Amino acid sequence: MIRSSLCLFIFLFLFSIPLMAQEISCNKDQLTIDTIAGPQSFTHLNLNNDRCQFQFAIVTDRTGGHRPGVFMDGVNKLNLLQPEFVMSVGDLIEGYTEDTLELERQWNEFEGFVDQLQMPFFYLPGNHDITNAVMESVYMKRFGHTYYHFIYKDVLFLCLNTEDQYRGSNKGTISDEQYKYIQQVLAANENVRWTLVFMHQPLWILEDTKRWNEVEQLLESRKHTVFVGHHHHYVKYERNNGKYFMLATTGGGSSLRSPKLGEFDHVVWVTMTDQGPILANLQLDGIWDENVVTEASQDFFKTVMQRNPVKISPLLVDEDRFTEGEVLIKVQNDENIPMQIDWKQSFSWSLKGSFDTPIMTIPPNSMDTLLLNIETRKSSALTTSIKPLPIKAIISYNDSEYPDIEMPFEYNIRPVKPASLIASKQEIVIDGNLDDWSNMAHVIDGLSEESLDVSFDLLYDEDYLYIAAKVQDDTLVVDTGEVAWRQDFIGFVVNGEPLASSVMRKGSGWYENSILFTIAPATNDLPSSIFYEDKLPEGTEYTCVANATSYILETAIPLSYIKERQGENWKSIRFNIIVQDRDGQEENWPRYYYEPNWRGKNNYIGSGLFFKDEKQ
């Protein structure tokens, strides 16, 4: 790829014409106004109209689990705000495919959005936009360059490509070729009044980023500011004699817990002054300044959230019907200041509850408990039909440096009748043949399609936990040119921690405490496409094979995975299974779970529990 070509020079020269058409003068405009002796109807006449000052906006991640309609809402509001132009930090399409027709469809959709902007829009790639040579080719054909620069009112805009070696999420780089380009641009523009750097991944917190450290050395002596996206939450860093901003989302996947936790949809309004850029984070329903989350405040609430101060015991039942019960809740305060908790509950059609201590103050470095009493709204109900009771713990620390931070912890509570995990009575061979399984004891309920049926079972012996599943699917869509999650696939999650820890897992960090595995079935013509294979314990065996109308998964996970976490006298596991049915060309193909997705809002305490049956 020729970076310093004649075409690039012509592009930048032609683009500079509209940006530099007006002669720059930093003199103030004159104001004519009649004044009188005594009081005046204004504060002063020092107008804020420096001609070297300008405003532009930044949009951040749209994809990585995009939420339809949010980005277009941002486009509409930018047209109301009327910035001079709009910058981006990448992840504009979902991507992650080599299907050029699908890529063209996604880019056509996105360009349909930005075509409605009334001001220029500047593209920049993220890992969802470029992760392979095919995607880069499509990007280059449409937009000409994956990195470039321009100068406006004596400010250098340097737009970089952190995906220049196709390494994917959290593995961004600056290649040798791109570094030489950056060197040349910075050397040719030593005397600009400010340098603004835009890229997708926050390379300063990643490892093995190739030439990025040298780029920072080039920037260190300059007045500069860096803008990135990628992690879908906002943090301001002060480093390298500049400010570095990791932005939240403009429609990308987010829990949207609150701006004070860095999770919100926004556009960034930047006013460029001689003293540097001034930021206003314009939430789509509010406005926040650049200190909405600082590195220090992030460290504080991140520490609290990671400690997971709330522990809830599952409401275990033996019967098929439920009337009432108690849930024990433990709260641990590991900070050196008092913790305040306000307990709330939302409406459930099935249950109602009452806290014996709805407002708590927990002293520093101590633990307290409370009971949640639960009863059905009717005299009794089938356990399997009961809708969960949503509860929320709002935690704050009024004596801290951040008294305005309220951290919400949300949970769903319902009675749980655990499934039995039975010892195998014969040897299990991982061969895609279910003859050594007596039956598939469990099914995924509520399938909306008659064309899909999913049954599965779990067994164990002295050495392994076994998983088998059969998926009846009259239209099998398998293509190894796609990642596993863009075709028909089956997957599972296994958590082998002790019960108290296992039931609290919500899948944060992509199930960092659990085994997560997805696989598309192999056919006569194509091998299996696998995702998250690196999460399988060493010694795991698996196969997934298909015929015309069904496919079978078999897996053997070494029992040492569970024993290392619970000991030899282990009691339980937590399990979930997922099946995607890709029929047709549209996206958002349906996915079906045995229990609610642990990462979703419908997850409840104790979902998917299997207790070892020791009465066999």
Secondary structure by P-SEA (a helix, b strand, c coil): cccccaaaaaaaaaaaccccccccccbbbbbbbbbbcccccccccccccccccbbbbbbcccccccccaaaaaaaaaaaaacccbbbbcccccccccccaaaaaaaaaaaaaaaccccbbbbbbbcccccccaaaaaaaaacccccccccccccbbbbbbbccccccccccccccaaaaaaaaaaaaacccccbbbbbbcccccccccccaaaaaaaaaccccbbbbbccccbbbbbbcccbbbbbccccccccccccccccbbbbbbbbbbccccbbbbbcccccccccccccaaaaaaaaaaaaacccccccccccccccccbbbbbbbbbcccbbbbbbbbbcccccccccccccbbbbcccbbbbbbbbbbbcccccccccbbbbbbbbbccccccccccbbbbbbbbbbbbbccccccccbbbbccccccccccccccccccccccbbbbcccccccccbbbbbbbbccbbbbbccccccccccccbbbbcccaaaaaacccccccccbbbbbbccccccccccccccccccccccccccccccbbbbbbbccaaaaaaccccccccccbbbbbbbbcccccccbbbbccccccccccccccccccccccc
